[in-house]
Amino acid sequence: MKFHTEYLTFQTKKHREYIHITPQVEAAVKRSGVKEGMVLVSAMHITAAVYVNDHESGLIEDIDLWLEGLAPFRADYKHHRTGENNGDSHLKSLIMHHEVIVPVTAGKLDFGPWQQIFYAEFDGQRPKRVILKVMGE
């Protein structure tokens, strides 16, 4: 079994951003030489997420509005007693989750129709990392 690890680094310009990362993941799979296996894509921060969905701008706006409705920015989160002001970012990350596993078949990501990989940043404007771990034969 082969293992190949790469890291992506993001420093978003906005507090919340959604970044299409499928091309970077595809390139890592190609560099790995793995033909049959899987790739783990995991945000290495507790105020970010990785998810699979359609790459359509209206849907991304809908997701952002939905998350803000479920976990709105507020001043009264108990987490803010620590001196942080990102309680909503932690909750948004929990809703979206921090990682995905995508199958690799014949050396390529084996997606269903329209599926793409995204990095979601909920507390941006500083460097954050994502690990790509390709495993297989």
N, C-alpha and C positions, 0 to 999 in steps of 0.2 A: 504494500500500500504506500502511495506517495502522499506527502503533505507539503503544502505550499502556503506561506503566509505573507500577506502584504497589508499595509496600512494606508488608509486615505485620511487626509487632514482637511478640515473645513474651518474657515473663519467667515461666518456669514456677516453680511452688512446690516441685516435686520434682526430683531429679537426673535421672530418666528419666520422660518423659511423651509421650503420643501425642495429638495434637490434630487433630480433624476440621476441615479448613479449606475444604471444598467451598463453603459459602455465601459466604465471602469472595472466593473465586476467581470464582464465578458473578457476584457483584456487580461485580467489576472488569471482567469480560467485557462486562457490560451497559453500564457507564459508558464503555467503549472505543468502542462503536458498531460494532465488528467483527462482521460477519455470517458470513463464511467465512474461516477461518484456523486459528490455533492459539494456545495460551497455554503459555508456559514458566513453570513454578513451581520455583524453585530456592532451596535453603537457602544462605545466605551465610556459613556457618560450617562448620568442618571436624569438628565433633562433633555434627552434626545431619543429618537426612535428610528427604527428601520422597518419598512413595510413594503408589501407588494400590492399594486393596484394598477389601474389604467393611467396612462400618461395623457391626461386631458385637463386643460387649465380650469375649466368650470368645476370639475370634480375636485380638484385640489383646493379651490376656493370653498367649495361646499364642506370639505373635510375640515378646513381651518375654522370655518364658522361653527360647525358642529362641535369641534373640540373646545372652542371658546365658550360655547353655551354650556357644555358639561363641566368645564374647569376654567371659569373666567378668572382673569387677573383681579385680585382683591387685596386690600391692605390687611385684612384680618386673619390670614392663615396663621396658625400656631407656629408653623415652620419659620415664619418671619421673626420670631423671637430670637433666633440665632444670629440675626443681623443680615440674613439673606432676604431677598424680596421675590423669590422665584417659586413659591409654593405651587402655583398653577402649572409651572413648567414640569415639575415632578409628577403631578397628576396626569397631565397630557401624555407624558412618556409612559406611564402605567397603562393608560387606555390603548395606546398604539403598540406597545411592547418594544423591546430593544433589539430584537434580532429576527432573522428569517433564515431558513435553510432552503436552498433551491437545488433540485436535481441537475446533474450534469450527465448528458447522454451524447455519445459520439463527439465529445469535446466541446459541446455547446450547452448553454443554459436551456433546460427543458421546460419551457413555460407553456401555459395555456394561452388561448387567444387574449391579446391585449395586456397581458401581465408584464409589469416592469418593476424595478426596484427603486425605492426612494429612501433618502435620508431626511428625516424631519428634525429640525432644530427648534427648540422651544425656549432657549435662554442663550441666544447667540451673542455675536460680536466678540468672541474670543476663540482661540484654536480648540478644536474638538477632533477626536479620532474615531475611525471605524476600522475594525479588523475584518479582513477577508481571509478565511481559512478554507482552502480547497483540499479535499480529501478524496482519494480513490485510486484507481488503477490507470 
